Each structure stands twice: as C-alpha cells, then as structure tokens.
Amino acid sequence: MLVEGMTLATLMDAMFKGPVTHRDAVRSITNALDDFAITPELGPIWHLRYLYEDNPGSFLVVDMEIATPTGTLSSRDVWLRLPV
C-alpha cells in the first residue's frame, strides 16, 4: 500500500483505528510526512494545519490539511507513497 501510495486521509484513518492514542497517532503521522514522496508537489513552503473536533475547547485532531502559497489541500487531495 505504501509503495503504490495512499491518501493522507487513508493513513490518518488507519492510524486513528490503531491501538495507539489519538495524540500519538497525530504525532507519528506528522513526523512521518518527511519520509514520503508527496503528490502534488508542495514546493519549499507549506504548512500542516490540524482540524479539531467540533466541541468547544476540544483539542482532538480529526483531520489535517496542507496550506501552500497557492492554496490549501485537504487530506484527501494529498497522495503519499514511499520514495523509490
């Protein structure tokens, strides 16, 4: 799956269903992004945004998106694969 590629949303869904805490899953995903080849090409400047649960004061991350100078990509638009 990682060689052929998957969306950031798919990776997040798999990690959130795993035996690790939600917080550790988010941290692992964030740290691992540098290990993947990301499509579309983001360029040198981009920022990972966390989207939180819709409860006041909640810090539970439910999604991520990537902001670039040319626009914002949802987790479903970001394709991850292992570099070859």
Z-matrix of the N, CA and C atoms (Angstrom, degrees):
N
C 1 1.441
C 2 1.526 1 110.43
N 3 1.330 2 117.63 1 -41.44
C 4 1.454 3 120.11 2 -179.11
C 5 1.519 4 112.54 3 -71.99
N 6 1.328 5 117.81 4 -30.82
C 7 1.457 6 120.36 5 178.90
C 8 1.523 7 109.83 6 -71.41
N 9 1.342 8 116.81 7 -43.20
C 10 1.464 9 120.63 8 179.87
C 11 1.520 10 111.41 9 -76.44
N 12 1.311 11 117.47 10 -27.49
C 13 1.453 12 121.91 11 177.56
C 14 1.516 13 113.06 12 107.95
N 15 1.335 14 113.20 13 157.92
C 16 1.462 15 121.09 14 176.91
C 17 1.518 16 107.53 15 -157.43
N 18 1.298 17 116.04 16 163.72
C 19 1.456 18 119.26 17 178.65
C 20 1.524 19 110.41 18 -79.52
N 21 1.311 20 115.58 19 159.13
C 22 1.458 21 120.78 20 174.21
C 23 1.527 22 109.81 21 -59.85
N 24 1.321 23 117.20 22 -36.28
C 25 1.472 24 121.52 23 178.76
C 26 1.529 25 110.98 24 -61.92
N 27 1.322 26 117.66 25 -39.97
C 28 1.466 27 121.75 26 179.26
C 29 1.524 28 110.73 27 -66.15
N 30 1.328 29 116.48 28 -42.75
C 31 1.460 30 120.50 29 177.47
C 32 1.520 31 110.67 30 -62.04
N 33 1.320 32 117.26 31 -44.40
C 34 1.455 33 121.12 32 179.63
C 35 1.525 34 110.96 33 -62.28
N 36 1.315 35 116.99 34 -44.43
C 37 1.462 36 121.40 35 179.77
C 38 1.530 37 110.61 36 -59.50
N 39 1.324 38 116.94 37 -43.99
C 40 1.467 39 120.97 38 179.58
C 41 1.523 40 111.24 39 -65.15
N 42 1.315 41 116.89 40 -42.97
C 43 1.466 42 120.37 41 -179.46
C 44 1.528 43 112.09 42 -68.08
N 45 1.332 44 117.04 43 -38.35
C 46 1.467 45 119.99 44 -179.11
C 47 1.524 46 111.77 45 -68.84
N 48 1.323 47 117.73 46 -23.84
C 49 1.469 48 121.58 47 178.29
C 50 1.524 49 112.34 48 -88.77
N 51 1.340 50 116.37 49 -7.20
C 52 1.455 51 120.92 50 -177.25
C 53 1.517 52 112.93 51 -76.56
N 54 1.332 53 115.88 52 178.59
C 55 1.462 54 120.78 53 -176.50
C 56 1.533 55 114.64 54 -80.23
N 57 1.333 56 118.10 55 5.45
C 58 1.466 57 120.72 56 179.15
C 59 1.525 58 109.90 57 -94.27
N 60 1.316 59 115.96 58 160.61
C 61 1.461 60 119.11 59 177.90
C 62 1.519 61 109.65 60 -67.47
N 63 1.307 62 115.52 61 157.63
C 64 1.462 63 121.29 62 179.98
C 65 1.531 64 110.20 63 -58.43
N 66 1.310 65 115.75 64 -42.97
C 67 1.464 66 121.16 65 -179.51
C 68 1.532 67 111.36 66 -61.98
N 69 1.337 68 117.22 67 -44.21
C 70 1.462 69 120.79 68 178.59
C 71 1.524 70 111.77 69 -66.92
N 72 1.327 71 117.03 70 -34.61
C 73 1.464 72 120.43 71 177.37
C 74 1.524 73 110.56 72 -63.27
N 75 1.328 74 117.06 73 -45.21
C 76 1.469 75 120.93 74 179.16
C 77 1.524 76 110.17 75 -62.52
N 78 1.321 77 116.62 76 -43.53
C 79 1.470 78 120.68 77 179.45
C 80 1.531 79 110.55 78 -62.19
N 81 1.323 80 117.86 79 -42.92
C 82 1.467 81 121.71 80 179.97
C 83 1.525 82 111.64 81 -64.70
N 84 1.314 83 116.80 82 -42.70
C 85 1.465 84 120.77 83 178.88
C 86 1.514 85 109.88 84 -62.50
N 87 1.326 86 116.40 85 -46.94
C 88 1.462 87 120.87 86 -179.00
C 89 1.523 88 111.06 87 -60.22
N 90 1.313 89 117.58 88 -44.72
C 91 1.464 90 121.20 89 179.61
C 92 1.519 91 112.41 90 -66.69
N 93 1.325 92 117.62 91 -32.04
C 94 1.460 93 121.78 92 -175.71
C 95 1.527 94 113.61 93 -80.63
N 96 1.305 95 118.78 94 -16.43
C 97 1.467 96 120.22 95 -175.92
C 98 1.526 97 112.81 96 -56.79
N 99 1.324 98 118.29 97 -33.55
C 100 1.465 99 120.70 98 179.39
C 101 1.529 100 112.39 99 -69.17
N 102 1.326 101 117.64 100 -17.18
C 103 1.461 102 121.45 101 -179.06
C 104 1.528 103 112.91 102 -86.18
N 105 1.313 104 117.67 103 -9.35
C 106 1.456 105 121.97 104 -177.28
C 107 1.525 106 111.94 105 -103.12
N 108 1.327 107 115.16 106 152.41
C 109 1.458 108 120.96 107 166.00
C 110 1.519 109 105.39 108 -84.62
N 111 1.320 110 117.61 109 124.31
C 112 1.458 111 122.48 110 -174.18
C 113 1.520 112 109.88 111 -106.89
N 114 1.319 113 115.30 112 132.96
C 115 1.459 114 122.39 113 175.71
C 116 1.515 115 107.73 114 -123.34
N 117 1.303 116 120.12 115 132.68
C 118 1.464 117 127.85 116 3.67
C 119 1.524 118 111.04 117 -73.85
N 120 1.308 119 115.62 118 161.69
C 121 1.458 120 121.72 119 178.69
C 122 1.523 121 109.00 120 -58.86
N 123 1.316 122 116.26 121 125.47
C 124 1.465 123 120.68 122 -174.81
C 125 1.521 124 112.78 123 -87.40
N 126 1.316 125 118.14 124 -22.97
C 127 1.446 126 120.53 125 -175.33
C 128 1.521 127 110.01 126 83.53
N 129 1.321 128 116.35 127 -176.25
C 130 1.465 129 119.36 128 -174.41
C 131 1.532 130 114.59 129 -77.12
N 132 1.329 131 117.27 130 -18.72
C 133 1.463 132 120.17 131 -175.90
C 134 1.523 133 109.41 132 -118.77
N 135 1.321 134 115.61 133 116.59
C 136 1.463 135 120.97 134 174.73
C 137 1.518 136 108.67 135 -157.08
N 138 1.316 137 115.21 136 160.33
C 139 1.463 138 120.95 137 -175.59
C 140 1.526 139 108.65 138 -139.32
N 141 1.316 140 115.88 139 131.90
C 142 1.455 141 121.73 140 177.54
C 143 1.526 142 108.79 141 -86.27
N 144 1.321 143 116.15 142 125.73
C 145 1.468 144 121.38 143 178.09
C 146 1.519 145 108.79 144 -109.36
N 147 1.314 146 114.75 145 140.45
C 148 1.459 147 121.13 146 176.85
C 149 1.524 148 109.00 147 -101.37
N 150 1.315 149 116.46 148 135.05
C 151 1.459 150 122.20 149 176.04
C 152 1.520 151 106.88 150 -107.92
N 153 1.317 152 115.85 151 126.31
C 154 1.460 153 121.95 152 -172.76
C 155 1.516 154 112.20 153 -100.82
N 156 1.328 155 115.01 154 159.70
C 157 1.458 156 123.11 155 175.61
C 158 1.532 157 109.19 156 -54.37
N 159 1.315 158 115.62 157 148.40
C 160 1.463 159 121.11 158 -173.63
C 161 1.527 160 113.10 159 -85.78
N 162 1.323 161 116.96 160 42.62
C 163 1.463 162 121.96 161 174.57
C 164 1.516 163 107.59 162 -114.80
N 165 1.306 164 118.55 163 134.90
C 166 1.469 165 120.17 164 -179.63
C 167 1.535 166 111.21 165 -54.95
N 168 1.327 167 114.84 166 128.70
C 169 1.455 168 120.30 167 178.46
C 170 1.516 169 115.13 168 80.62
N 171 1.332 170 118.09 169 2.63
C 172 1.460 171 120.93 170 -178.33
C 173 1.527 172 110.79 171 -77.36
N 174 1.317 173 115.33 172 137.54
C 175 1.456 174 121.05 173 174.47
C 176 1.527 175 110.70 174 -114.89
N 177 1.320 176 117.10 175 24.69
C 178 1.458 177 122.04 176 178.40
C 179 1.525 178 108.83 177 -85.79
N 180 1.328 179 116.27 178 111.74
C 181 1.464 180 121.40 179 -179.85
C 182 1.520 181 108.50 180 -71.95
N 183 1.335 182 116.76 181 129.40
C 184 1.460 183 121.18 182 178.74
C 185 1.528 184 112.06 183 -115.38
N 186 1.339 185 117.18 184 -14.70
C 187 1.456 186 120.74 185 179.43
C 188 1.520 187 108.65 186 -162.80
N 189 1.320 188 115.52 187 166.51
C 190 1.455 189 122.62 188 176.16
C 191 1.513 190 108.40 189 -134.77
N 192 1.312 191 115.64 190 153.99
C 193 1.450 192 121.18 191 172.77
C 194 1.512 193 108.05 192 -142.47
N 195 1.317 194 116.50 193 160.53
C 196 1.458 195 120.89 194 -178.51
C 197 1.522 196 108.61 195 -116.37
N 198 1.333 197 114.67 196 122.86
C 199 1.458 198 121.38 197 178.40
C 200 1.529 199 108.95 198 -96.52
N 201 1.318 200 116.19 199 132.23
C 202 1.456 201 122.69 200 176.45
C 203 1.524 202 107.82 201 -127.27
N 204 1.314 203 118.16 202 167.74
C 205 1.468 204 119.39 203 178.02
C 206 1.534 205 113.23 204 -60.32
N 207 1.333 206 116.95 205 -22.46
C 208 1.465 207 120.13 206 -178.30
C 209 1.517 208 114.07 207 -97.44
N 210 1.334 209 118.02 208 -2.71
C 211 1.459 210 120.75 209 179.09
C 212 1.514 211 112.16 210 149.09
N 213 1.320 212 115.15 211 -177.51
C 214 1.460 213 121.64 212 -177.90
C 215 1.525 214 109.71 213 -113.06
N 216 1.327 215 115.44 214 136.03
C 217 1.465 216 122.02 215 179.09
C 218 1.516 217 109.13 216 -109.24
N 219 1.318 218 116.65 217 130.17
C 220 1.461 219 120.18 218 176.30
C 221 1.522 220 108.71 219 -75.56
N 222 1.320 221 116.33 220 165.88
C 223 1.463 222 120.67 221 179.89
C 224 1.534 223 111.66 222 -62.54
N 225 1.313 224 116.97 223 -23.56
C 226 1.477 225 119.99 224 178.28
C 227 1.523 226 112.39 225 -79.18
N 228 1.337 227 116.86 226 -17.10
C 229 1.465 228 121.36 227 -179.71
C 230 1.524 229 113.00 228 -94.53
N 231 1.323 230 117.02 229 -8.65
C 232 1.463 231 121.57 230 -177.79
C 233 1.521 232 108.35 231 -99.49
N 234 1.313 233 116.40 232 120.89
C 235 1.458 234 123.02 233 -176.89
C 236 1.516 235 108.72 234 -105.32
N 237 1.332 236 117.25 235 128.49
C 238 1.461 237 123.32 236 -178.64
C 239 1.524 238 109.83 237 -114.36
N 240 1.328 239 116.02 238 138.98
C 241 1.464 240 119.96 239 172.87
C 242 1.519 241 107.84 240 -151.13
N 243 1.314 242 115.80 241 158.02
C 244 1.453 243 119.69 242 177.17
C 245 1.505 244 109.25 243 -72.83
N 246 1.333 245 118.31 244 137.47
C 247 1.467 246 119.77 245 178.01
C 248 1.529 247 110.37 246 -66.98
N 249 1.312 248 115.19 247 146.87
C 250 1.482 249 119.81 248 179.20
C 251 1.488 250 111.21 249 -107.02
